[in-house]
Amino acid sequence: MSASVPTRTLGAQGLEVSALGLGCMGMSQSFGALPQREDMITFLRDAVDHGVTFFDTAEVYGPFHNEELVGAGLAPVRDQVVIATKFGFDIDAGGVQTGALDSRPEHIRDAVDGSLGRLGIETIDLLYQHRVDPNVPIEDVAGAVKELIDAGKVRHFGLSEAGAATIRRAHAVQPVTALQSEYSLFWREPEQEVLPVLAELGIGFVPFSPLGRGFLTGAVTRESTFGEGDIRATLPRFTAEALDVNLELVDRVTAVAERHGATTGQVALAWLLAQQPWIVPIPGTRRLERLEENLGGASLTLTGDDLAELAAASDAVAVVGDRYPEAMQQMIDR
């Protein structure tokens, strides 16, 4: 019996999902030592039992391993969940990633067939272009996905880290159901141009890293260091110098959390959910207690004064450091 989590609708095509999804990347990469596969299969099923119906993976996570894991974990409950995956990187058959982007229509078709096989499903519920490929017109990408939708291999089309102009061009060819990009109290750039376009066109928004890769949970301190295999060791925002400044934001969010008897992470998620009814964050975790904490954020109601205080806190702290190293920054569409 699934627990009760509020639902939300992404996009004008009516894709209904739990108000918080689960980002699955960290089960296969990026955050230190990897957990046991069987433990993660159990965890995925526990997430469904707790009311989560929206799961996010990608062919490049692993590469390939994460889709296989998610497919195996969700196989018994396939009819209860929405599975999102992504294409767009050049990965050879052996799972070696070159780092290059590739959204040529023929590559998209091959990638989708691979994802369907690894996930063990007949249709991908939501298919994102992982990063905008400057060498392939977005109209060609949208057209290729439209053909896959017509063929029954895909239900909904999404973009990730796409700029406003790209979103408009893609949407004119094949309606975009959701945009996935980073958004949190730690990174509010989407408010400037992207969120107004999504509201105008009826496109849902799926913030990844809604807790700032753990930053907004309060678990990261000024003394934190990040070991081998932890992506944060490479991110400019997580250097000792950057943390010294950036953690002032967490201190301010924590003050609101203490008033509500909530955790800092719950307040950060509740703030995101309060921005628009069509926003569905996908915090990633590998631990049931953290999942339960995150889901508590979906039932936390912040007052208008709380929201204003949090926005002012975010405005007051000039975040130090880029989101990514330079090579990854170059892949973000503007």
C-alpha positions in Angstrom: 0.0 0.0 0.0 1.6 3.3 -1.1 1.8 6.2 1.2 0.1 9.4 0.3 2.2 12.0 -1.5 0.5 14.9 -3.3 0.5 14.7 -7.1 1.2 17.4 -9.7 0.8 17.7 -13.4 3.7 18.4 -15.7 2.8 20.1 -18.9 -0.3 20.7 -20.9 -0.3 17.0 -22.0 -1.3 15.9 -18.5 1.6 13.9 -17.2 0.7 13.3 -13.5 3.5 12.5 -11.1 4.2 12.6 -7.4 5.0 16.2 -6.2 8.6 15.0 -5.5 10.4 12.6 -7.7 13.6 10.6 -7.1 16.8 11.4 -8.9 18.6 8.1 -9.4 22.0 9.2 -10.7 23.8 8.8 -7.4 23.0 5.1 -7.2 25.5 4.6 -10.0 28.0 7.5 -9.9 29.2 10.9 -8.7 28.9 10.6 -4.9 31.7 8.4 -3.6 31.5 4.7 -3.0 28.7 2.9 -4.7 26.0 1.1 -2.8 25.1 -2.6 -3.4 22.8 -3.2 -6.4 20.3 -5.3 -4.4 20.1 -2.6 -1.7 19.2 0.0 -4.4 16.6 -2.3 -5.9 15.0 -2.6 -2.5 15.3 1.1 -2.0 13.5 1.9 -5.3 10.6 -0.3 -4.3 10.5 1.3 -0.9 10.3 4.7 -2.6 7.2 3.5 -4.5 5.7 2.2 -1.2 6.3 5.7 0.2 4.3 7.3 -2.6 7.0 8.3 -5.1 5.8 7.7 -8.7 8.4 9.7 -10.7 11.9 8.3 -11.3 14.8 10.0 -13.2 17.6 8.2 -14.9 19.8 8.6 -18.1 21.8 6.4 -20.4 24.9 8.3 -19.5 24.6 7.5 -15.7 27.0 4.7 -15.3 27.0 4.8 -18.3 24.1 2.4 -18.9 24.2 0.8 -15.4 21.7 3.2 -13.9 19.0 2.4 -16.4 19.4 -1.3 -15.8 19.2 -0.8 -12.1 16.1 1.4 -12.3 14.4 -1.0 -14.8 15.0 -3.9 -12.5 13.9 -2.1 -9.4 10.7 -0.8 -10.9 9.7 -3.9 -13.0 7.1 -5.2 -10.5 5.4 -1.8 -10.2 5.8 -0.6 -13.8 2.2 0.4 -14.1 2.4 2.6 -11.0 5.3 4.8 -12.0 6.6 7.3 -14.5 10.1 6.7 -15.8 12.2 9.5 -17.3 15.5 9.0 -19.1 17.7 11.0 -21.4 19.8 10.9 -24.6 22.3 13.2 -26.1 25.9 12.0 -25.3 28.2 10.1 -27.5 28.6 6.7 -25.8 30.0 3.6 -27.6 28.5 0.1 -27.3 30.9 -0.7 -24.5 29.7 2.1 -22.4 32.6 4.4 -22.9 31.7 8.1 -23.0 33.7 10.5 -25.2 32.3 13.5 -23.5 31.0 14.8 -26.8 27.3 15.6 -27.4 25.4 13.7 -30.1 21.7 14.5 -30.8 21.6 13.4 -34.5 18.2 11.8 -35.2 19.8 8.5 -36.0 21.7 8.5 -32.7 18.5 9.4 -30.9 16.7 6.4 -32.4 19.5 4.1 -31.4 19.7 5.6 -27.9 16.0 5.1 -27.3 16.2 1.4 -28.4 19.1 0.9 -26.0 17.3 2.6 -23.1 14.1 0.6 -23.7 16.1 -2.6 -23.6 18.0 -1.7 -20.4 14.9 -0.4 -18.6 12.9 -3.5 -19.8 9.9 -1.4 -20.8 8.0 -0.8 -24.0 7.6 2.9 -23.8 9.6 5.7 -22.2 7.2 7.9 -20.2 9.4 11.1 -20.5 12.4 11.4 -22.8 14.7 14.3 -22.3 17.5 15.7 -24.5 20.2 15.7 -21.9 22.0 18.7 -23.2 21.4 20.9 -26.2 23.6 19.9 -29.1 24.8 23.0 -31.0 25.6 20.9 -34.1 22.0 19.6 -34.6 19.1 22.0 -35.1 16.6 21.6 -32.2 13.9 21.2 -34.8 15.5 18.0 -36.0 15.8 16.7 -32.4 12.1 17.5 -31.7 11.1 15.9 -35.0 13.0 12.7 -34.2 11.3 12.5 -30.8 7.9 13.2 -32.4 8.4 10.2 -34.7 9.3 8.1 -31.6 6.1 9.3 -29.9 4.1 8.4 -33.0 5.7 5.0 -33.0 4.7 4.3 -29.4 8.3 4.2 -28.0 8.0 7.5 -26.1 5.1 9.3 -24.4 6.4 12.7 -23.6 9.3 15.0 -24.8 11.5 16.9 -22.4 14.6 19.2 -22.6 17.4 19.7 -20.0 19.4 22.9 -19.4 17.8 24.5 -22.5 17.5 28.2 -22.9 14.3 30.1 -23.6 14.8 30.4 -27.4 15.6 26.7 -27.8 12.5 25.8 -25.8 10.3 27.8 -28.1 11.8 26.3 -31.2 11.5 22.8 -29.9 7.9 23.3 -28.6 6.8 24.5 -32.1 7.7 21.1 -33.6 6.7 18.7 -30.7 5.1 20.0 -27.5 7.5 19.9 -24.7 6.1 18.4 -21.5 8.9 19.3 -19.1 12.2 21.1 -18.8 14.8 19.7 -16.4 17.4 22.2 -15.2 19.1 23.1 -11.9 17.0 25.3 -9.7 17.1 25.9 -5.9 17.6 28.6 -3.4 21.3 28.1 -4.3 20.7 28.7 -8.0 17.8 30.9 -9.2 18.8 31.8 -12.7 15.8 30.0 -14.3 13.5 32.7 -12.9 15.0 35.3 -15.2 13.9 34.0 -18.7 13.1 30.3 -18.5 10.2 30.1 -16.0 8.1 32.8 -17.8 8.4 30.9 -21.0 7.4 27.6 -19.3 4.4 29.4 -17.8 3.4 30.8 -21.2 3.7 27.6 -23.1 2.3 25.2 -20.5 5.5 23.3 -19.8 6.3 21.7 -16.5 9.6 22.2 -14.7 11.7 19.5 -13.0 14.5 21.0 -10.9 17.5 18.7 -10.4 19.9 19.3 -7.5 17.0 21.0 -5.6 19.1 20.6 -2.5 22.3 21.9 -4.1 24.0 18.5 -4.2 23.5 18.2 -0.4 24.5 21.8 0.2 21.0 22.9 1.3 20.5 20.0 3.7 22.9 21.4 6.3 25.1 18.3 5.9 27.9 20.3 4.2 30.0 22.4 6.6 32.9 24.8 6.3 35.1 21.8 7.3 33.7 19.4 4.7 36.0 17.7 2.2 35.0 15.5 -0.7 36.7 12.3 -1.5 37.5 10.3 -4.6 34.5 9.7 -6.8 32.6 12.6 -5.3 31.7 15.1 -8.1 31.7 17.9 -5.6 35.5 17.7 -5.3 35.5 19.1 -8.9 32.9 21.8 -8.5 34.0 25.4 -8.0 31.1 26.1 -5.5 32.4 23.5 -3.1 36.0 24.7 -2.6 36.9 25.7 0.9 36.9 29.4 -0.1 33.5 29.2 -1.7 31.9 27.3 1.1 33.1 29.9 3.6 30.8 32.4 1.8 28.1 30.2 0.5 27.2 28.5 3.8 25.8 31.9 5.0 22.7 31.0 2.9 22.3 27.7 4.7 22.5 29.5 8.0 19.6 31.7 7.0 17.5 28.9 5.7 18.1 27.0 8.9 16.6 29.8 10.9 13.3 29.4 9.0 13.5 25.6 9.4 13.9 25.9 13.2 10.7 28.0 13.4 8.7 25.3 11.7 10.3 22.3 13.5 11.5 21.2 10.1 14.9 20.4 8.5 16.8 22.8 6.3 16.3 20.5 3.3 12.6 20.3 3.9 12.3 24.1 3.8 14.4 24.3 0.6 12.1 21.8 -1.1 8.9 23.4 0.2 10.2 26.8 -1.1 10.6 25.2 -4.6 7.2 23.6 -4.5 5.6 27.0 -3.5 7.0 28.7 -6.6 4.6 27.1 -9.1 2.1 24.2 -9.0 3.8 22.7 -12.1 7.3 22.4 -10.4 8.4 18.9 -9.4 11.8 18.6 -7.8 13.8 15.4 -8.0 16.1 15.2 -5.1 18.5 12.3 -5.3 19.2 10.0 -2.4 20.2 6.4 -1.6 18.9 6.3 2.0 15.4 5.7 3.1 15.6 8.1 6.1 16.7 10.9 3.7 13.9 10.0 1.3 11.3 10.2 4.2 12.8 13.5 5.2 12.5 14.9 1.7 8.9 13.8 1.3 8.2 15.7 4.5 9.0 18.8 2.5 6.0 18.2 0.3 3.6 18.6 3.2 5.4 21.6 4.7 3.4 24.9 4.1 5.5 28.0 4.2 3.8 31.4 4.8 4.1 34.4 2.6 6.5 35.9 5.1 8.6 32.7 5.1 8.8 32.8 1.3 9.8 36.4 1.3 12.4 35.8 3.9 13.9 32.9 2.0 14.0 34.9 -1.3 15.7 37.8 0.5 18.2 35.4 2.1 19.0 34.0 -1.3 19.3 37.5 -2.8 21.6 38.6 0.0 24.2 35.9 -0.4 26.3 36.3 -3.6 27.1 32.7 -4.3 30.8 32.1 -5.0 31.8 29.6 -7.8 30.4 28.3 -11.0 28.1 25.3 -11.0 30.4 23.2 -13.1 34.0 23.0 -14.3 34.6 25.0 -17.5 34.1 22.0 -19.9 30.7 21.2 -18.4 29.7 24.9 -18.3 30.2 25.0 -22.1 27.3 22.5 -22.5 24.7 24.7 -21.0 22.4 26.3 -23.6 21.6 30.0 -23.3 
